[in-house]
Amino acid sequence: MSDTRAPLDVVLIGGGIMSATLGTMIQRLQPDWTIRIYETLGEVAQESSNPWNNAGTGHAALCELNYMPEAADGSVSPDKAISINEQFQLSRQFWASLAKRGELPTSFINPTPHMTFVRGDDDIAYLRKRYAALKDQPLFAGMEYSEDHRVIRQWAPLLIKGRAREPIAATRAPSGTDVDFGALTRALFDVLTERGAELRLNCRVKGIRRTREGNWRLKVKHLVGGTPHTVDARFVFVGAGGGALHLLQSSRIEEIKGFGGFPISGKFFRTSNPKLVAQHQAKVYGKAAVGAPPMSVPHLDTRVVDGQTSLLFGPYAGFSPKFLKRGSWSDLPGSVRPGNVGPMLAVARDNLDLVRYLISELLASRAKKLRALQEFMPTAKDEDWELITAGQRVQVMKKDAKRGGVLQFGTEVVAAADGSIAGLLGASPGASTAVPIMLDVLQRCFPQQWASWEPSLKELIPTMGTTLNDHPERAAQVLAETAEVLGLVH
């Protein structure tokens, strides 16, 4: 049966940070449009946006080494790190604008220095080059560097206690943040529904098909009572995390052909021991193991969730064929299509090191996992830490003219040529860059409205369309203003 006569203007599939961000933008730009959100689970923000399913890092490239790889000639370019930071600043401005209007509480974000920590002469030489490339960039102002055990102890005591006098180095960026994306997502949906958007929980979208009128017809299954129904929409956004690939495939748009997904799961060690928590106030990233995907870079993090501070260490990569934490064991085989078999096989051929890494992670004992933690925190004791399961991530596999297929560690918007449907595939930096990603969706899917929408968007995101890092005074001003509004200044 159909539950509506007139097509809805917008349907958002998935109750995570992406749908919440896009819905918030559209509602302000077109308050007369009808918006409905479908979420499979009984609450929003329960998959990738759940605070225990991600590290909560406000990804600004302040500490993440994978955004500044060392080139074959030994050089280190800051370009990608600057680009990631630029994107995060757009998200910060958007959140600050909503907070300033009294529409968003600021308890979801907390000041947390971002650090990078390395050991051994080769990694120290690399970190020294990275610091030299970043320290004079406006968006990285205030970054510090040290190879002195005493200084690093002041920054993060748990890194030094019990450590032998080995060569180490660290950078520290005081402007880093810890973000509870679950709380942020819930707050955005609260405002969306208060302003007229409809949120339907326990409803799984089973398929998407084009209608003769050019709209999209969604088949919806009620998981708790209710009768299956169909609904028509003029625009559909698939923000269903790992579930996005299947739904975009069901739409049969040309643009999704050739795309595949490779799921990677993970686990974290977590402690809420107040004696340990009191000694560590930072997110400390190291270097990834050989063959490890970027999302598996080891890090020891301060996390603040629902007002309680804990420490996380990980992630420990694993494998499950599920595309969502609460997905199906048939997700991976069910995503195989004639058009993506070639790219998927090419990726398997070219990423044997990743396969070996995942196998070693799957076979790793708890004792081995603890030793990895002790490389960061020498005094770590097994009894203080519990092992928790993190969220599922689906890495993008797609066609490549030269290699047949490539594995992409990032996010990608896939949109129909007419802009009537779009979806997001991929993983990190993900949630931290939700705002620029959704701006891309709006510009690509609504080209006729974009020019008239820009002034309103710039009221929320003042530096949209500019390169903030090229204007030092403006960068300093924006960083200071958003920090004050979001409560990041003590």
C-alpha positions in Angstrom: 0.0 0.0 0.0 1.0 3.6 -0.4 0.9 5.9 2.6 0.9 9.2 0.7 -0.8 10.6 -2.4 1.6 13.4 -3.2 5.3 12.6 -3.4 7.4 13.8 -0.5 10.0 16.4 -1.4 12.8 14.7 0.5 13.4 11.2 1.9 16.5 10.6 4.0 17.5 7.0 4.5 19.5 6.4 7.7 19.4 8.1 11.1 23.0 9.1 11.3 25.1 12.3 11.2 24.9 12.6 7.4 21.1 12.5 7.1 20.8 14.8 10.1 23.2 17.3 8.6 21.6 17.3 5.1 18.1 17.5 6.6 19.0 20.4 8.8 20.4 22.3 5.8 17.5 21.6 3.5 14.9 22.5 6.1 16.5 26.0 6.5 16.8 26.5 2.8 13.3 25.2 1.9 11.1 25.3 5.0 8.1 24.4 2.9 9.5 21.1 1.7 8.2 17.9 3.2 11.0 15.8 4.8 10.8 12.2 6.1 13.6 10.1 7.6 13.6 6.3 7.7 15.8 4.5 10.3 16.0 0.7 10.6 16.7 0.7 14.3 14.7 1.9 17.2 16.8 5.0 17.8 18.9 7.3 15.7 22.7 7.4 15.8 23.2 3.7 16.6 25.5 2.6 13.9 28.6 4.6 12.7 27.4 7.8 14.5 27.2 6.0 17.9 30.0 7.4 20.1 31.3 3.9 21.0 31.4 2.9 17.3 33.9 5.6 16.4 36.9 7.3 18.0 35.2 10.7 18.2 38.2 12.5 16.7 37.4 15.9 15.3 39.4 15.0 12.2 41.4 18.1 11.3 44.7 16.4 10.3 46.3 17.7 13.4 47.6 14.3 14.4 46.6 11.8 11.7 49.8 10.8 9.8 47.9 9.1 7.0 46.9 12.5 5.7 50.6 13.4 5.1 52.3 10.3 3.7 56.0 10.5 3.0 56.7 10.5 -0.8 59.2 8.2 -2.5 61.8 11.0 -2.5 61.3 11.6 1.2 59.4 14.8 0.9 56.2 15.5 2.9 53.4 17.7 1.5 50.9 19.5 3.7 48.3 19.9 1.0 46.0 17.0 2.0 46.2 17.8 5.7 45.3 21.4 5.0 42.4 20.3 2.8 41.0 18.0 5.6 41.4 20.8 8.2 39.6 23.3 5.9 36.7 20.8 5.7 36.5 20.4 9.5 36.4 24.2 9.9 33.3 24.3 7.8 31.7 21.7 10.1 32.8 23.8 13.2 31.3 26.9 11.7 28.0 25.2 11.0 27.8 23.8 14.5 28.8 27.1 16.0 26.1 29.0 14.0 23.4 26.6 15.3 24.7 26.9 18.8 24.7 30.7 18.6 21.0 30.5 17.6 20.2 28.4 20.6 19.4 25.4 18.5 22.3 23.1 19.4 23.7 22.4 22.9 27.5 22.4 22.9 28.0 19.5 25.3 28.7 17.2 22.3 32.2 18.7 21.7 35.1 19.1 24.2 38.6 20.6 23.9 41.1 17.7 23.7 44.7 18.2 22.4 45.6 16.2 19.4 49.0 14.5 19.5 51.2 12.4 17.3 53.7 10.0 19.0 56.4 8.0 17.3 59.4 5.9 18.2 62.7 5.1 16.5 65.0 7.3 14.4 63.2 6.8 11.0 59.8 7.8 12.4 61.3 10.7 14.3 62.9 12.0 11.2 59.5 11.8 9.4 57.6 13.5 12.2 60.2 16.3 12.3 59.6 16.9 8.5 55.9 16.8 9.0 56.1 19.4 11.8 58.3 21.6 9.7 55.7 21.5 6.9 52.8 22.3 9.2 54.0 24.7 11.9 53.7 27.9 9.8 50.3 27.0 8.3 47.6 29.3 9.7 45.2 26.4 10.5 47.9 24.6 12.4 49.0 27.5 14.5 50.2 26.6 17.9 51.4 23.1 17.1 54.4 22.1 19.3 57.1 19.5 18.7 59.4 17.7 21.2 61.8 14.8 21.5 62.3 15.4 25.2 60.8 12.8 27.5 60.2 15.4 30.2 58.2 17.6 27.9 56.1 14.7 26.5 55.5 13.6 30.0 53.9 17.0 30.8 51.7 16.6 27.7 50.7 13.0 28.3 52.1 11.2 31.4 50.9 7.8 30.5 53.1 7.7 27.4 56.2 8.1 29.5 55.6 6.2 32.8 57.6 3.0 32.7 59.2 3.7 29.4 62.9 3.1 28.8 65.1 5.9 27.5 64.4 5.2 23.9 64.3 7.8 21.0 60.8 9.2 20.8 59.1 12.3 19.4 55.7 13.9 19.6 53.7 16.8 18.3 50.9 18.5 20.2 48.0 20.7 18.9 46.1 22.3 21.7 43.2 23.2 19.4 42.1 19.6 18.9 38.6 18.3 19.9 36.7 15.2 21.0 33.2 15.0 19.4 30.3 12.9 20.5 28.7 12.4 17.1 25.8 10.5 18.7 24.8 13.4 20.9 25.2 15.8 17.9 23.1 13.6 15.7 20.3 13.3 18.2 20.3 17.1 18.8 20.0 17.8 15.1 17.2 15.4 14.6 15.3 16.9 17.6 15.3 20.3 15.9 14.4 18.7 12.5 11.3 17.0 13.9 10.3 20.0 16.0 10.2 22.0 12.8 8.0 19.5 11.0 10.2 16.7 9.6 8.9 13.2 10.2 11.1 10.6 11.7 10.1 6.9 11.3 12.0 4.4 13.4 12.0 0.6 13.0 11.4 1.0 9.3 13.7 -0.6 6.8 13.8 0.6 3.2 14.0 -2.6 1.1 14.3 -1.2 -2.4 14.2 2.0 -4.5 12.8 2.2 -8.0 12.2 5.0 -10.5 8.5 5.8 -11.3 7.0 6.7 -14.6 6.7 10.3 -13.3 10.4 10.5 -12.7 10.2 10.2 -8.9 11.5 7.5 -6.6 9.3 4.8 -5.1 10.6 3.3 -1.8 9.5 -0.1 -0.5 9.4 0.1 3.3 9.1 -2.7 5.8 7.9 -2.0 9.4 10.0 -4.0 11.8 7.7 -3.5 14.8 4.1 -3.9 13.7 2.7 -1.9 10.8 2.0 -2.9 7.2 4.7 -2.7 4.5 4.1 0.4 2.4 5.6 2.3 -0.5 6.3 6.0 -0.6 7.2 8.3 -3.5 9.8 11.1 -3.2 11.2 13.7 -5.5 14.7 13.5 -3.9 16.3 10.7 -2.0 19.5 10.7 0.0 20.9 7.4 1.1 22.9 8.0 4.3 22.7 4.5 5.5 26.4 3.9 6.2 27.4 0.4 5.1 23.8 -0.1 3.9 24.1 2.6 1.3 25.7 0.4 -1.4 22.8 -2.1 -1.6 20.2 0.6 -1.7 22.0 2.5 -4.5 22.4 -0.7 -6.4 18.6 -1.4 -6.1 18.0 2.1 -7.7 19.8 0.9 -10.8 21.3 4.3 -11.5 24.2 4.2 -14.0 26.6 5.9 -11.6 26.7 3.0 -9.0 27.8 0.4 -11.5 31.3 -0.8 -10.8 31.3 0.1 -7.1 31.8 -2.5 -4.5 32.4 -2.5 -0.8 34.9 -4.2 1.5 33.8 -4.4 5.2 36.2 -3.9 8.0 35.2 -4.3 11.7 37.1 -3.3 14.7 37.5 -3.4 18.5 38.7 -0.9 21.1 40.1 -1.3 24.6 38.2 1.0 27.0 38.8 2.1 30.6 36.9 4.4 32.9 39.4 4.0 35.8 39.5 7.5 37.2 43.2 7.3 38.1 44.1 6.6 34.5 41.6 9.0 33.0 43.0 11.8 35.1 46.5 11.3 33.7 45.6 11.5 30.0 44.0 14.4 28.3 44.7 14.0 24.6 44.1 12.0 21.4 47.4 10.4 20.6 47.9 8.9 17.2 50.8 6.7 16.0 51.9 5.2 12.7 49.8 2.4 11.1 51.3 -1.1 10.8 52.5 -2.2 7.4 49.5 -3.1 5.3 47.0 -1.7 7.7 44.2 0.6 6.4 44.2 4.2 7.6 41.2 3.6 9.8 43.4 1.2 11.8 46.0 3.7 12.9 46.6 3.0 16.6 45.6 5.8 19.0 45.1 6.4 22.7 42.2 8.7 23.1 40.3 10.7 25.7 36.6 10.2 25.1 33.7 12.1 26.7 30.3 10.4 26.3 27.2 11.6 28.1 29.4 13.6 30.5 31.7 10.7 31.5 35.3 10.6 30.5 37.0 7.4 29.4 40.1 6.3 27.5 40.0 4.3 24.3 42.9 2.5 22.6 42.7 0.8 19.2 41.3 0.1 16.9 42.1 -3.6 16.4 40.9 -4.4 12.9 38.8 -7.5 12.2 36.6 -8.8 9.5 32.9 -9.5 9.1 30.9 -9.8 5.9 28.3 -7.6 7.5 28.1 -4.0 6.1 26.5 -2.7 9.3 27.1 -3.7 12.9 23.5 -5.0 13.0 23.6 -6.0 9.4 23.3 -9.4 7.6 25.9 -12.1 7.1 24.9 -12.0 3.4 25.7 -8.3 3.0 29.1 -8.8 1.2 28.1 -11.7 -1.1 24.8 -9.9 -1.8 26.6 -6.8 -3.0 28.4 -8.6 -5.9 27.2 -7.6 -9.3 28.4 -8.4 -12.8 29.6 -4.8 -13.1 31.7 -4.9 -9.9 33.2 -8.3 -10.0 36.2 -7.2 -12.0 37.1 -4.2 -9.8 36.7 -6.3 -6.7 39.0 -9.0 -8.0 41.6 -6.4 -9.0 41.4 -5.0 -5.5 42.0 -8.4 -4.0 45.0 -8.9 -6.3 46.6 -5.6 -5.4 45.9 -5.6 -1.6 47.4 -8.9 -0.4 49.2 -7.0 2.4 45.8 -5.8 3.7 44.5 -9.4 3.6 47.6 -10.6 5.6 47.2 -7.8 8.1 43.5 -8.6 8.7 44.3 -12.3 9.1 47.0 -11.4 11.7 44.5 -9.2 13.5 41.9 -11.9 13.6 44.3 -14.4 15.0 45.7 -11.9 17.6 45.2 -13.0 21.2 44.1 -10.6 24.0 47.7 -10.7 25.3 49.0 -9.5 21.9 46.4 -6.7 21.8 47.6 -5.6 25.3 51.2 -5.5 24.1 50.1 -3.1 21.4 48.6 -0.9 24.0 51.7 -1.1 26.1 53.8 0.3 23.2 51.8 3.5 23.9 51.3 3.1 27.6 54.0 0.9 29.2 52.3 0.6 32.5 48.9 -0.6 31.1 47.4 -3.5 33.1 45.0 -6.0 31.6 42.5 -5.8 34.4 41.9 -2.1 33.8 40.7 -2.5 30.2 37.6 -4.0 28.6 37.4 -4.9 24.9 34.4 -3.4 23.1 33.2 -3.9 19.5 33.4 -0.8 17.3 31.3 -0.1 14.3 31.5 -1.6 10.8 33.1 0.4 8.0 32.8 -0.4 4.3 35.7 0.7 2.2 34.9 1.7 -1.4 36.1 -0.4 -4.3 35.6 1.1 -7.7 36.7 0.8 -11.3 40.1 2.1 -12.4 41.2 2.4 -16.0 44.8 1.3 -15.3 44.5 -1.2 -12.5 40.9 -2.5 -13.1 39.9 -1.6 -9.6 41.1 0.3 -6.6 40.4 0.3 -2.9 39.6 3.8 -1.7 40.1 4.9 1.9 37.8 7.8 2.2 34.3 9.0 1.4 32.6 9.3 -2.0 29.3 10.9 -3.0 27.5 8.9 -5.7 24.7 10.8 -7.4 22.4 10.3 -10.4 23.0 12.5 -13.4 19.7 14.3 -12.8 20.5 14.8 -9.1 17.3 13.1 -7.9 19.1 10.6 -5.8 22.5 10.5 -4.0 24.2 8.4 -1.5 27.4 8.4 0.5 29.9 5.5 0.4 33.1 5.1 2.5 34.5 5.8 5.9 37.0 8.2 7.5 37.1 11.2 7.9 33.4 10.9 7.5 31.4 12.5 10.3 34.0 15.2 10.9 33.5 16.5 7.4 29.7 15.9 7.2 29.1 19.6 6.5 31.3 20.0 3.4 30.2 16.6 2.1 26.5 17.6 2.3 27.3 21.0 0.7 28.7 18.9 -2.2 25.4 16.9 -2.3 23.3 20.1 -2.4 25.4 21.7 -5.2 25.4 18.6 -7.3 21.8 17.6 -6.8 20.2 21.0 -6.8 22.1 23.1 -9.4 19.1 25.3 -10.2 18.5 26.3 -6.6 22.2 26.5 -5.6 22.7 30.2 -6.5 19.7 31.3 -4.5 20.7 29.1 -1.5 24.3 30.3 -1.2 23.6 33.5 0.8 21.6 31.5 3.4 24.3 28.9 3.6 27.0 31.6 4.1 25.1 32.9 7.0 25.6 29.5 8.7 29.1 28.9 7.2 30.8 32.3 6.6 34.0 31.0 4.9 32.2 28.6 2.5 33.8 28.8 -0.9 37.0 30.3 0.4 40.4 28.8 1.4 40.7 29.8 5.0 44.4 28.8 5.3 45.3 31.4 2.7 44.1 34.2 5.0 46.0 34.0 8.3 44.1 36.8 10.1 40.7 35.4 9.0 41.8 31.9 10.0 42.8 33.0 13.5 39.5 34.9 13.9 37.3 32.0 12.8 39.2 29.5 15.0 38.8 31.8 18.0 35.1 32.7 17.4 34.0 29.0 16.8 36.0 27.9 19.9 34.3 30.5 22.1 30.8 29.7 20.9 31.3 25.9 21.2 32.8 26.2 24.7 36.3 25.1 23.7 38.0 28.0 25.5 38.8 27.6 29.2 
